[in-house]
Structure formats: structure tokens, C-alpha cells
């Protein structure tokens, strides 16, 4: 989990430095979103650590839909 935390911190640092609109195609962006999704540990993808935050709940709902689509 430590390696994942370090990778996520490096991504956050990069993302904070690149706030301009992404010029890439939607397909390229989705490929990166897929990579980010797969980089989350299984327990993070399956557990909502703070169920009172509706935005997080919606994110997990979308991840669940994405996971079902990816597996079919």
C-alpha cells in the first residue's frame, strides 16, 4: 500500500501542476482513467471510508458501473 500511496502522491503533484484543459482525445483520457482506477487497491475500490460524503458515494457508484462494464 505504501508504493500505491507514493504513486498517488506523485500523480497529485503532477495534476496540480497541469490544470489546463486536456487536449487529448476522449479515448486517451479514458485509458488514463482506467489506469488510475486499476491503481487503486481492491479494498479501496470496494469500501466507502466516509459514507456521509455524497460525492464519494457517486464516485464509487460510477466505479462500480465501470468495473461491471470492464468485466463484461
C-alpha positions as CSV (number, residue, x, y, z in Angstrom):
1,X,0.0,0.0,0.0
2,X,3.0,2.3,0.6
3,X,4.0,2.1,-3.0
4,X,0.5,3.0,-4.1
5,X,0.4,6.0,-1.7
6,X,3.7,7.2,-3.2
7,X,2.4,6.8,-6.7
8,X,-0.8,8.6,-5.9
9,X,1.2,11.5,-4.3
10,X,3.4,11.8,-7.4
11,X,0.3,11.9,-9.6
12,X,-1.3,14.6,-7.4
13,X,1.8,16.7,-7.7
14,X,1.7,16.3,-11.4
15,X,-2.0,17.1,-11.6
16,X,-1.7,20.2,-9.5
17,X,1.0,21.5,-12.0
18,X,-1.2,20.7,-15.0
19,X,-4.6,22.4,-14.5
20,X,-5.1,23.5,-18.1
21,X,-7.8,21.6,-20.2
22,X,-6.6,18.3,-21.5
23,X,-6.1,18.4,-25.3
24,X,-6.1,14.6,-25.7
25,X,-8.9,12.6,-27.3
26,X,-11.6,11.2,-25.0
27,X,-10.3,7.7,-25.7
28,X,-6.8,8.6,-24.5
29,X,-8.3,10.2,-21.4
30,X,-10.4,7.1,-20.6
31,X,-7.3,4.9,-21.0
32,X,-5.6,7.0,-18.3
33,X,-8.7,6.9,-16.1
34,X,-8.7,3.1,-16.5
35,X,-5.0,3.1,-15.4
36,X,-5.9,5.2,-12.3
37,X,-8.8,3.0,-11.5
38,X,-6.8,-0.1,-11.6
39,X,-4.1,1.5,-9.5
40,X,-6.5,1.7,-6.5
41,X,-6.1,-1.3,-4.2
42,X,-9.0,-3.6,-4.2
43,X,-10.1,-2.7,-0.7
44,X,-10.2,1.0,-1.7
45,X,-12.4,0.2,-4.7
46,X,-14.8,-1.9,-2.6
47,X,-15.1,0.2,0.6
48,X,-16.5,3.7,1.1
49,X,-14.4,5.1,4.0
50,X,-16.8,8.0,4.6
51,X,-20.4,7.2,3.6
52,X,-21.6,10.8,4.5
53,X,-19.8,12.3,1.5
54,X,-22.2,12.0,-1.4
55,X,-19.6,12.9,-4.0
56,X,-17.5,9.9,-2.8
57,X,-20.6,7.7,-3.0
58,X,-21.3,8.8,-6.5
59,X,-17.6,8.1,-7.5
60,X,-17.9,4.6,-6.1
61,X,-21.2,4.1,-7.9
62,X,-19.5,5.2,-11.2
63,X,-16.5,2.9,-10.4
64,X,-18.9,0.0,-9.8
65,X,-20.6,0.6,-13.2
66,X,-17.2,0.9,-14.9
67,X,-16.0,-2.3,-13.2
68,X,-19.1,-4.3,-14.4
69,X,-18.6,-2.9,-17.9
70,X,-14.9,-3.7,-17.9
71,X,-15.5,-7.3,-16.8
72,X,-18.2,-8.0,-19.4
